[in-house]
């Protein structure tokens, strides 16, 4: 039986890993373009799967990767203007290269190496 918020978050981490991973990825992408973000920003881009309670979004920023910097009132209609956390990513990272971009980069680097050996 779940008795604490932490137990609920831990269970969500176990049972909905893919959904949480997607939400966190979207949050990181948003954080690259904004100084601070809220779960409202994430919810604009990620639809809550049917059957899940919206409170599960609370797990998105529940990691050492994020720093809470304040509160604002939610703009989500179903949240009725309740306060939500405003977060800042602690160590923003550049976007990861896709597999195709890595492949092209590697190909270009090998062509440059070959051309350098000809002269």
ZIFEN-V756102 format. One line per field, one symbol per residue. psi: psi as a letter, one per 20 degrees, with the letter a starting at -180 (. if undefined). burial: b if it has 9 or more other ideal C-beta (glycine too) atoms within 8 Angstrom, else e. A space follows every 50 residues. Layout:
psi: ???
burial: ???
This chain:
psi: pphrghhggggghghlggghggghgggggghhiqhqrrhhgghhipppqp iqpiihihigjmrihqppjaqrpqipgiikjqpqqpqppgnpqqqqqrgg gggggggghhhggghhih.
burial: eeeeeebbbebbbeebeebbebbbebbbbbbeeeebbbbbbbbeeeebee ebebebbbbbbeeeebeeeeeeebeeeebeeeebbbbbbeeeeeeeeeee ebeebeeeeeeeeeeeeee
